[in-house]
């Protein structure tokens, strides 16, 4: 994916099979899986790890251990992996191998004495790593004679062959023509093709016990073959599926609308196609008074949300308006119903709410010690409850806070990065729901509530938020021919007001040859800009204003 | 099939740059003039032979800048002679020279008139010396008075004065005085420009740093209304947003810009529109000269407009005219660009009004001409 290369991150798992002639003279088949590292994809990573016997823990020699490193090491340990620490990028001038080793042993509690320094770019140290894999990681231990039992650890959609599944054969074997069954839903398919990536895609006649490869079986949707599920022989099934399979639930929701209302169908088609490729995001139609017809979409996290939005725009040529992200709130009504609210517009009226709960997380931040003050302040501002502060070494500290997820999804990560010049890393895990004093804040433009701008916030934070948001909207909405009143309200109570004065005149005084050229260019640019505007009543509102809540408090 | 065409000649020199000016220009040096003239004459020759130009008779020639009169009158008439050698002018061709009232002499004016220049446009800007001083313009009101008198003596039958309103320190009262003092000179044409703060100018810089006040919108609107009342009372017709003229004295050259007419622009940074193509010269004197030294046109950008785009431009810029544009054209454009609802809305909001078979900006629409253009573009 272009996005992966541009951002230098892994979004989808990649598997490669190599044949390696070792120093002992024997040839080994090695299967390597590259996994994403970001917290949004923790479940996928755990399934990739479940498909393996051991892990190479890659630590950047210039960055040291990051917050997500800890989470991923814990996952590997939970899968009882042999872990081989590898310190990469030693070719860089700022590489610090000794310090990186120390942080591996201090922070991760791993034996770093035999950590392997390498430069993947130059190939330095790589043969030693391959030897270490053979020496230290146990070979697969499945039963070739047992019924087929294979773990799905990734899948994607191919226009010609349907779903392609990446799988690890634990017991038995799979070959084209075989009838297979997906254990969670009992659906059966006939295998059309199997093979491996070397890294070039190569067809094979079969995948055997212990091997990793792909299979296609005329499956139409990735939703049929979810990550973590078990594939078995339909005729002679295995008795038990793999443990640990679960349905991943989206954590973050937002509204997606096409700026051009006529492109609603295109957006829906794009969502259908993208979901073929990624079953972890969900969508359903929603209607906004302000934005028209669109979709409420759920994502695994913020990065996942950004990726999907960017792919929709890039791969499907759409121009989108997105509303501010929200978490899933849990509301118990006075009638005793429990509602899951992923859209502020659907919140029942305050007098029918018995209790209001929001998800909390345990956030772990690793940072150079000099930024500790800034981070503690940020966490406090975001209603964090301090759990621990732990010096990893004299210069680095690990800070843990219990925090409401809604404070984190807004712009916590950006703020964290900007206040630490990019040095801090963040990881989090869900703690569960807790009752909170939450209110819905509405934004009114010329007296009309704009549903797409409503959001849920803690009562204590609502006044400053409302005020800052109104101020920010004033900056973002261009002056128009009439006055625009921006109000923030909780229920019927107005808590903040800003006014955008009417533009009294807007006319080019001189309009001759060169002026005409300039004017045409300007009009062209404004026309492009207009594509990102949405008319709310008679007010033209730019896309950024719908995300103004993310920008509140920026300088 | 070919409509009228006009010729614009950009003289890129000024004695100094005024604080509000964002035009392409070079400070005048004697040594810089000759190479420029050589290049310009080459360009005149080259362009005269271009398809779409050759054989057509020019209905107007316009020397703008910069300050054309930064050149000597003989240099200007020399250019005009080169134009006449290479191109055909209509018998009634309107030939305008923009002039700085402080630097043009009586003999210069006589020489220009002698060479066939029949319209002179003076950059008066204000008739209050303190206001001129505050915008960094080296001129005195008295010079404008003298220049107009000299122009009449030299035989000019068409005289324009350029004025600006919303200047730092200018009041409605002083603007009124400027207008009255101008009317006393009985010009045939008056251009009244609202001072616009252009990015990158000294004025913009000073405003950003709080050293000068930005023009006040309400005040400028009041001044606009004052000018309209006073000038129409004196027999001047507002034929374009910023232009007033006595009957028969509307600038024929400038009308081309707003009526989708053809114009050929020569000189650095000059823009052209010929037979549906927009093109522009490079805004750099040495690059301009280098190109022409190699007999290459110094054109930097060229866009061919579709018919729909031509109609759109005719609408956008034609709406600036006092008489407006044929309603039929406006309707055609709205259908082309799917903006019939927007057009109906602009009418309902009384920004566009109809008069007979023409549509034009209303008084309020004139104040928001750019917003209307945005809606229709």
Contacts between the chains, C-beta under 8 A, distances in Angstrom:
chain1	res1	chain2	res2	distance
A	481	B	349	8.0
A	481	B	368	5.9
A	481	B	371	6.1
A	503	B	368	7.5
A	503	B	371	7.3
A	504	B	217	4.2
A	504	B	218	6.1
A	504	B	221	6.1
A	504	B	367	7.1
A	505	B	194	7.8
A	505	B	217	5.6
A	505	B	220	6.9
A	505	B	221	5.9
A	505	B	367	4.1
A	505	B	368	6.5
A	506	B	367	7.5
A	506	B	368	5.2
A	506	B	369	7.4
A	506	B	370	4.5
A	506	B	371	4.8
A	507	B	194	7.4
A	507	B	241	6.3
A	507	B	366	6.6
A	507	B	367	6.0
A	507	B	368	6.6
A	507	B	369	4.2
A	507	B	370	5.5
A	508	B	196	7.5
A	508	B	369	7.0
A	508	B	370	5.8
A	509	B	193	4.2
A	509	B	194	4.5
A	509	B	195	7.7
A	509	B	196	5.3
A	509	B	241	7.5
A	509	B	242	5.4
A	510	B	193	5.8
A	510	B	196	7.6
A	510	B	242	6.7
A	511	B	240	8.0
A	511	B	241	7.4
A	511	B	242	7.7
A	511	B	257	6.7
A	511	B	258	7.4
A	511	B	317	6.7
A	511	B	320	6.2
A	512	B	64	7.8
A	512	B	254	6.3
A	512	B	257	5.3
A	513	B	8	5.7
A	513	B	257	6.4
A	513	B	263	6.3
A	513	B	265	5.2
A	513	B	270	6.6
A	513	B	271	4.2
A	513	B	272	7.5
A	513	B	273	7.8
A	514	B	23	7.4
A	514	B	24	7.9
A	514	B	265	7.9
A	514	B	269	6.3
A	514	B	270	7.3
A	514	B	271	5.0
A	514	B	280	7.6
A	516	B	257	6.0
A	516	B	271	6.8
A	516	B	273	7.8
A	516	B	313	7.9
A	516	B	317	6.5
A	517	B	271	4.6
A	517	B	278	6.8
A	517	B	280	5.7
A	519	B	373	7.6
A	520	B	278	7.7
A	520	B	313	7.2
A	523	B	316	7.3
A	523	B	373	6.2
A	523	B	374	6.5
A	523	B	377	4.4
A	524	B	377	7.8
A	526	B	374	5.3
A	526	B	377	7.3
A	527	B	374	7.8
A	527	B	377	5.6
A	530	B	374	7.6
